Amino acid sequence: MKVKLRKHRQKAPWRNDDLVRAQKQQCHRAEQKWRKSKLQVHYEMYKGELYAYNQILCRTRERYFSEIIGSCSSNSRVLFTTVNRLTNPPTQLPIELVCTPKCNEFAVFFNDKVQGIKKAINSTTHITIQRPPTHSKLTHFIPVTDQTVQETITRLSSSTCCLDVLPTRFLKSVLNSVMPSITQIVNMSLQSGIFPEALKTAVIKPLLKKSSLDPTVLNNYRPISNLPFLGKVLEKVVYQQLTDFLLLNNSFDVFQSGFRPHHSTETALIKVTNDIRLNTDDGKVSVLILLDLSAAFDTVDHGILLHRLQDWVGISGSALSWLKSYLEDRKYFVEIGSCVSDYMGLNCGVPQGSILGPLLFNLYMLPLGQLIRSNNISYHNYADDTQIYVSLTTGEYGPVDSLSHCLQQISAWMQNNFLQLNSNKTEVIIFGPQKQREIVSSYLHSLSLKPSNQVRNLGVIMDSDLNFNSHIKSVTSAAFYHLKNIAKIKNIVSKPDLEILIHAFVSSRLDYCNGLLTGLSKRAVNSFSTSRMLLLES
């Protein structure tokens, strides 16, 4: 009988475990002894060692993935990457891309793309918006204790990059030894109003947007930015103090749900959908416009942002100096494999992959809400996704005219603020009785607004009848796809880890924005409930 060791890829990390290598050596020695003697007793010993080797290998592999899944249980993006790596062969970049000249080409391309958008913005109309009075001031950030820094580091993801002096996992394991030094760095930065120069560099890794796209076309890649871990610790400390100040002074836009405590895409969608349903119950038609911006985070003007922080939010002194230092003189380089590009400077935008970036963008957009309200238009924002909508009765077109006028003002304001409204991706949809929808649709066409019967809004497919049939089908289809993917690896991960994956990829999808399904027909709810039961039972 011919017995062979199971074949495993040489690069599998779990094969480097000391216990696995020791057992493998024992297995090889037993095999050599049996092949030399040809005795049955030695053959049985070899089979026993082989069995032990396979058991140890399986346990080590299971432990390896359990550690990854456990550390990323709250990060769906990392979990998706992990599962995708296990179930699908990795997409290899063409060998011609793995070179320094190509890295430089990517670096220039990503920079030129942003600069091209800024240059294309041609502002001919200046929109002036009166800022609200600011009563409180944030003049400085407060020094923090070792305990605060430790809690901050513990809660942050363990992701690391080539810019880190120590791998994040190792840093966390020796945290008690280095804690005083980290706290000193954080407090010196807060007190001096200077963000450390060494932490302003980002490493960009090009990621193909879809596996079906041509990998030789640069425009098919999106830049994935990685920042030093210590910089994120400092950002998180400032983020917490800044957020507390904003909440205390009610500085957030009431209808901004992006990157705020106790707010989410679901709160934004439920607010808008509920308003539309109330209008429909009153026999009115609702018109909803979904605005789309091109590379909004990347084109933010630093001067305008600092002006916004000072005059609209009330930040001054060393706190404003720190934020100015944080934004300015940043740079990046592109890394592909072992090759890197030259450094490129960043003179606009909030840092990608940062903790503070989304919050600063929300503050940058504060005047937009005031502009929309001045036109008596309802709205709701989620970061750079803006929804504006009106309701109207039969034969009434005044609100639609106001909506069109508001859209023109929004476009002008965005140009004033170096933001580009993408008219090709801006979508319009009408809700209400079908006959009235048809009449309003004709009027919208006369204003060069082309309504659709179905749009995707913050990950939810909305249709003119608000029955969410297309959304339910899409959600269940995606959930079955991920369940099938998870089934491929059920033999190499533990049961608790499988439960984490199912929650991250299946039940979370079924639960996402299910508050929108309230009030649907019994047939639609039963259809969704049946699909949910089948998925969870699987």
C-alpha positions in Angstrom: 0.0 0.0 0.0 1.4 3.4 -1.0 1.0 6.1 1.5 1.9 9.7 0.9 2.0 12.9 2.9 -0.8 15.4 2.0 0.4 18.1 -0.3 0.3 21.6 1.0 1.5 24.8 -0.6 5.0 25.7 0.4 4.1 29.2 1.3 1.4 28.2 3.9 2.4 30.1 7.1 1.1 27.3 9.4 3.7 24.9 8.0 6.5 27.0 9.6 5.2 26.1 13.1 7.8 24.4 15.2 5.5 21.6 16.3 4.5 20.9 12.6 8.0 20.8 11.4 9.1 18.5 14.3 6.3 16.1 13.6 7.0 16.1 9.9 10.6 15.1 10.6 9.4 12.2 12.7 7.1 11.2 10.0 9.9 11.2 7.4 12.1 9.1 9.7 9.4 6.6 10.2 8.8 6.4 6.5 12.5 5.9 5.8 12.6 3.1 8.4 9.6 1.3 6.9 10.9 1.6 3.3 14.3 0.2 4.4 12.9 -2.7 6.5 9.6 -3.4 4.7 8.2 -4.7 8.0 4.5 -4.4 8.8 5.2 -3.1 12.3 7.3 -0.2 10.9 4.6 0.5 8.3 2.0 0.8 11.1 4.3 3.1 13.0 4.7 5.2 9.9 0.9 5.4 9.5 0.6 6.5 13.1 3.2 9.3 12.7 1.5 10.4 9.4 -1.9 10.5 11.1 -0.4 12.5 14.0 1.3 14.9 11.5 -2.0 15.5 9.7 -3.8 16.1 12.9 -1.2 18.6 14.2 -1.2 20.3 10.8 -5.0 20.7 10.8 -5.0 22.1 14.4 -2.2 24.5 13.6 -4.0 25.7 10.4 -7.2 26.1 12.3 -5.5 28.1 15.0 -3.8 30.3 12.4 -7.1 31.3 10.7 -8.8 31.5 14.1 -6.4 34.2 15.2 -6.9 36.1 12.0 -10.7 35.9 12.1 -10.8 36.7 15.9 -8.6 39.8 15.5 -10.7 41.0 12.5 -14.2 39.9 13.8 -15.4 43.6 13.8 -13.8 44.5 10.4 -15.9 43.0 7.6 -13.5 44.3 4.9 -10.5 42.3 6.3 -12.7 39.3 7.0 -13.9 39.4 3.3 -10.3 39.6 2.1 -9.3 36.6 4.3 -12.2 34.4 3.2 -11.6 35.4 -0.4 -8.0 34.5 -0.1 -9.0 31.0 1.2 -11.7 30.3 -1.3 -10.4 31.9 -4.5 -6.9 31.9 -6.1 -5.2 35.3 -5.6 -5.2 37.6 -8.6 -1.6 38.0 -9.6 -0.5 41.3 -11.0 1.2 41.2 -14.4 4.9 40.7 -14.0 5.5 43.9 -16.0 3.8 45.9 -13.3 6.2 44.8 -10.6 9.0 47.3 -11.3 10.1 50.7 -10.1 9.2 52.6 -13.3 5.6 51.2 -13.1 5.3 52.2 -9.5 6.3 55.7 -10.5 3.8 55.6 -13.3 1.1 54.7 -10.8 2.2 57.5 -8.4 2.0 60.1 -11.1 -1.3 58.7 -12.4 -3.1 58.9 -9.0 -1.7 62.4 -8.5 -2.7 63.6 -11.9 -6.2 62.2 -11.6 -6.9 64.4 -8.5 -5.3 67.5 -10.0 -7.2 66.9 -13.2 -10.5 67.0 -11.3 -9.5 70.2 -9.5 -8.5 71.9 -12.8 -11.7 70.9 -14.4 -13.7 72.7 -11.8 -14.6 76.1 -13.3 -16.3 78.3 -10.8 -18.2 81.2 -12.4 -20.8 81.9 -9.6 -19.8 82.6 -6.0 -22.2 81.3 -3.3 -22.1 83.1 0.0 -23.5 81.4 3.1 -23.8 83.1 6.4 -22.1 81.0 9.1 -23.9 80.4 12.4 -22.5 82.0 15.6 -20.0 79.9 17.5 -20.2 80.2 21.3 -17.5 77.8 22.6 -13.9 77.6 21.4 -11.5 74.6 21.3 -8.1 76.2 21.8 -6.0 73.2 22.7 -6.1 69.5 23.0 -5.8 68.0 26.5 -2.7 65.7 27.4 -3.7 62.1 27.9 -2.7 59.4 30.4 -1.1 56.0 29.8 -4.4 54.4 30.5 -6.1 56.4 27.7 -3.4 55.6 25.2 -3.5 51.9 26.2 -7.3 51.7 25.7 -6.9 53.5 22.3 -4.2 51.1 21.1 -6.2 48.0 22.3 -9.3 49.1 20.4 -7.6 49.9 17.2 -7.3 47.2 14.5 -4.0 45.2 14.5 -3.4 46.0 10.8 0.2 47.0 10.0 2.2 48.2 7.0 5.8 48.6 5.9 5.9 52.1 7.5 5.6 50.6 11.0 8.9 50.2 12.9 7.3 47.3 14.8 4.5 45.0 13.6 1.3 46.1 15.3 0.7 42.7 16.9 4.2 42.7 18.4 3.7 46.3 19.6 0.5 45.3 21.4 2.3 42.3 23.0 5.0 44.5 24.5 2.8 47.5 25.1 3.6 47.8 28.8 7.3 48.3 28.0 6.8 51.0 25.4 3.7 52.7 26.8 5.5 55.7 28.6 7.3 56.5 25.3 4.2 56.4 23.2 2.3 58.6 25.7 5.1 61.1 25.7 5.1 61.3 21.9 1.3 61.8 21.9 1.3 64.5 24.6 4.3 66.4 23.0 2.4 66.5 19.7 -0.8 67.7 21.4 1.0 70.4 23.4 3.2 71.7 20.6 0.5 71.7 18.0 2.6 69.8 15.6 1.9 66.4 14.0 5.1 64.4 13.6 6.7 64.6 10.2 7.6 60.9 10.2 3.9 60.0 10.5 2.7 62.0 7.4 3.8 59.5 4.8 1.3 57.0 3.3 2.1 53.8 1.3 -0.3 53.3 -1.6 -1.1 49.9 -3.0 -3.0 49.7 -6.3 -6.0 47.4 -6.1 -7.8 46.2 -9.2 -11.4 47.4 -8.9 -12.8 44.1 -10.4 -11.0 40.9 -11.3 -12.7 41.0 -14.8 -11.0 44.3 -15.7 -7.8 44.7 -17.8 -4.9 44.7 -15.2 -2.7 46.6 -17.6 -5.0 49.7 -17.6 -4.1 52.1 -14.7 -7.6 53.6 -14.6 -8.9 50.1 -13.5 -7.1 50.5 -10.2 -8.0 52.3 -7.0 -5.4 53.5 -4.5 -5.5 51.8 -1.2 -3.7 53.9 1.4 -1.9 52.6 4.5 -0.7 54.8 7.3 1.7 54.3 10.2 0.0 52.7 13.2 1.4 55.3 15.7 -0.1 58.1 13.6 -3.5 56.4 13.9 -3.1 56.3 17.7 -2.5 60.0 17.7 -5.4 60.6 15.3 -7.7 58.6 17.5 -6.9 60.6 20.6 -7.6 63.9 18.8 -10.7 62.4 17.1 -12.2 61.6 20.5 -11.5 65.1 22.0 -12.8 66.8 18.8 -15.9 64.7 18.7 -16.7 65.4 22.3 -16.4 69.1 21.6 -18.6 68.9 18.5 -21.3 67.0 20.4 -21.2 69.4 23.3 -21.7 72.4 21.0 -24.2 70.7 18.6 -21.8 71.5 15.7 -22.8 68.5 13.6 -25.3 68.9 10.8 -28.6 67.5 12.1 -29.1 65.6 8.9 -25.6 64.2 8.6 -25.4 60.5 9.5 -21.9 59.8 8.2 -19.2 58.9 10.8 -21.1 60.0 13.8 -21.9 58.2 17.1 -25.3 56.5 17.0 -25.8 57.3 13.3 -25.4 55.1 10.2 -26.6 54.5 6.7 -29.7 52.9 8.2 -30.7 56.0 10.2 -30.2 58.1 7.0 -32.3 55.7 4.9 -35.1 55.3 7.4 -35.5 59.0 7.8 -35.8 59.6 4.0 -38.0 56.6 3.4 -40.3 57.4 6.2 -40.8 61.0 4.9 -41.5 59.6 1.4 -44.1 57.1 2.8 -45.8 59.8 4.8 -46.1 61.9 1.6 -47.5 58.9 -0.3 -50.1 58.3 2.4 -51.2 61.9 1.9 -51.6 61.3 -1.8 -48.5 63.3 -2.7 -45.6 62.6 -5.1 -42.0 62.7 -3.8 -39.0 63.4 -6.0 -35.6 62.2 -4.7 -32.3 63.2 -6.2 -29.1 61.3 -5.2 -26.0 63.4 -5.7 -22.7 61.8 -6.6 -19.2 63.5 -6.1 -16.0 62.6 -7.9 -13.1 61.8 -5.5 -14.6 64.1 -2.9 -12.2 63.3 -0.1 -9.2 63.8 -2.4 -10.0 67.3 -3.6 -10.7 69.0 -0.2 -8.9 72.4 -0.2 -6.8 72.7 3.0 -7.2 76.5 3.2 -11.0 76.3 3.0 -11.1 73.4 5.5 -9.0 75.3 8.1 -11.2 78.4 7.6 -14.3 76.1 8.2 -12.7 74.7 11.4 -12.0 78.2 12.7 -15.1 80.2 11.7 -17.8 77.5 11.6 -16.6 75.1 14.4 -14.7 77.4 16.7 -11.2 75.8 16.7 -8.3 78.0 17.4 -4.9 78.2 19.1 -2.7 75.1 19.3 -5.6 72.9 18.4 -6.0 74.6 15.0 -2.2 74.6 14.6 -2.1 70.9 15.2 -4.8 70.3 12.5 -3.0 72.5 10.1 0.2 70.6 10.7 -1.7 67.3 10.3 -3.0 68.3 6.9 0.0 70.0 5.3 3.3 68.6 3.8 2.0 65.0 3.5 3.4 62.6 0.9 3.0 59.1 -0.4 4.7 56.5 -2.4 3.4 53.5 -4.4 4.5 49.9 -3.5 4.0 46.9 -5.7 5.7 43.8 -4.5 9.2 44.7 -3.4 9.3 47.8 -5.7 8.5 51.3 -4.6 8.0 54.6 -6.4 9.5 58.0 -5.7 7.8 60.2 -3.1 4.9 62.4 -4.2 3.5 65.4 -2.4 -0.1 65.9 -1.4 -1.4 69.5 -1.4 -5.1 68.8 -1.0 -7.5 66.2 0.3 -8.0 64.6 3.7 -5.7 61.6 4.2 -7.1 58.3 2.8 -7.3 55.5 5.3 -7.1 57.9 8.2 -9.3 58.2 11.3 -9.7 62.0 11.3 -10.3 62.3 7.5 -14.0 61.4 7.4 -14.8 63.7 10.4 -12.9 66.6 8.8 -14.8 66.0 5.6 -18.1 66.3 7.4 -17.1 69.6 8.9 -15.9 70.8 5.4 -19.5 70.1 4.2 -21.3 72.0 6.9 -22.4 75.0 4.7 -24.1 72.6 2.3 -26.9 71.8 4.7 -27.6 75.4 5.4 -27.7 76.1 1.6 -30.2 73.3 1.1 -32.4 74.5 4.0 -32.5 78.0 2.6 -34.3 76.6 -0.4 -36.9 74.8 1.7 -35.7 71.5 0.4 -35.5 68.3 2.6 -32.2 66.5 2.6 -30.1 63.9 4.3 -26.3 63.3 4.1 -24.1 60.4 4.6 -20.5 61.7 4.2 -20.3 62.7 0.5 -23.6 61.0 -0.4 -26.3 63.7 -0.4 -30.1 63.0 -0.8 -32.4 66.0 -1.6 -36.1 65.5 -2.0 -39.5 67.4 -2.1 -43.1 66.5 -2.1 -45.9 67.9 -4.3 -49.6 67.6 -4.9 -51.3 67.0 -8.2 -50.7 69.9 -10.6 -48.1 71.6 -8.3 -44.7 72.1 -9.8 -43.3 74.8 -7.5 -41.4 72.4 -5.3 -39.8 70.8 -8.4 -38.7 74.2 -9.7 -37.2 74.9 -6.2 -35.4 71.5 -6.3 -33.9 72.3 -9.7 -32.8 75.8 -8.5 -31.3 74.2 -5.4 -29.4 71.7 -7.5 -27.9 74.6 -9.5 -26.8 76.3 -6.3 -25.4 73.1 -4.9 -23.3 72.6 -8.1 -22.0 76.2 -7.8 -21.2 75.9 -4.1 -19.3 72.6 -4.7 -17.2 74.3 -7.4 -16.4 77.1 -5.0 -15.2 74.4 -2.6 -13.2 72.4 -5.2 -15.7 69.5 -5.2 -17.0 68.1 -8.5 -20.6 67.0 -8.8 -20.8 64.0 -11.1 -23.9 64.7 -13.2 -23.6 61.3 -15.0 -24.0 59.4 -11.8 -26.5 61.7 -10.1 -29.8 59.8 -10.1 -33.5 60.9 -9.8 -36.5 58.8 -8.8 -40.2 59.6 -8.3 -42.4 58.0 -5.6 -46.2 58.0 -5.4 -49.2 57.0 -7.5 -48.2 55.8 -11.0 -50.3 58.3 -13.0 -49.0 61.2 -11.0 -45.5 59.9 -11.4 -45.8 59.9 -15.1 -47.0 63.6 -15.1 -44.1 64.7 -12.8 -41.6 62.7 -14.9 -42.5 64.6 -18.0 -42.0 67.9 -16.2 -38.6 66.7 -14.9 -37.5 65.9 -18.4 -38.3 69.4 -19.4 -35.8 70.5 -16.7 -33.1 68.1 -18.1 -33.7 65.7 -15.1 -34.1 62.1 -16.2 -35.8 60.0 -13.5 -35.3 56.2 -13.1 -37.7 53.6 -11.8 -35.0 52.1 -9.6 -31.8 53.5 -7.9 -29.2 52.2 -5.5 -29.1 54.4 -2.4 -26.4 53.6 0.3 -26.4 49.9 -0.6 -30.2 49.6 -0.8 -32.1 49.2 -4.1 -35.1 51.6 -4.0 -37.9 51.4 -6.6 -40.7 53.8 -7.4 -43.3 51.6 -5.7 -41.2 51.2 -2.5 -41.9 47.5 -2.5 -38.1 46.6 -2.2 -38.6 43.4 -4.2 -35.4 44.0 -6.2 -33.5 44.7 -2.9 -34.7 41.5 -1.3 -33.7 39.5 -4.3 -30.3 41.1 -4.3 -29.7 40.6 -0.6 -30.6 36.9 -0.6 -28.6 36.3 -3.7 -25.5 37.8 -2.1 -26.1 36.0 1.1 -26.3 32.6 -0.6 -23.1 33.4 -2.5 -21.2 34.1 0.6 -22.7 31.1 2.4 -21.4 28.9 -0.5 -18.0 30.5 -0.2 -17.9 29.9 3.6 -18.9 26.2 3.0 -15.7 25.7 1.0 -13.5 26.3 4.1 -15.7 24.8 6.8 -13.1 21.9 7.2 -10.2 24.2 8.0 -11.8 26.6 10.5 -13.4 26.0 13.9 -17.1 26.1 14.5 -17.0 29.4 16.5 -15.0 31.0 13.6 -17.6 29.7 11.1 -20.3 31.4 13.2 -18.3 34.7 13.1 -18.0 34.4 9.3 -21.7 33.6 8.9 -22.6 36.6 11.0 -20.2 38.9 9.1 -21.3 37.8 5.6 -24.8 36.3 5.9 -26.8 37.5 8.8 -25.4 41.0 8.7 -26.5 41.3 5.1 -30.0 40.1 6.0 -30.2 42.5 9.0 -28.8 45.5 7.1 -31.4 48.2 6.9 -34.2 45.7 7.5 -36.1 48.5 9.3 -36.9 49.7 5.8 -39.1 46.6 5.3 -41.6 47.7 7.9 -45.0 48.2 6.3 -44.3 46.0 3.3 -46.9 43.5 2.1 -47.3 40.2 3.9 -46.1 38.4 0.8 -42.9 40.4 0.5 -42.1 39.9 4.2 -42.9 36.2 4.1 -40.6 35.8 1.0 -37.7 37.6 2.9 -38.4 35.6 6.1 -38.4 32.3 4.2 -35.1 33.1 2.5 -33.6 34.1 5.8 -34.6 30.9 7.5 -33.2 28.8 4.6 -29.9 30.7 4.8 -29.5 30.4 8.6 -30.5 26.7 8.6 -27.9 26.0 5.9 
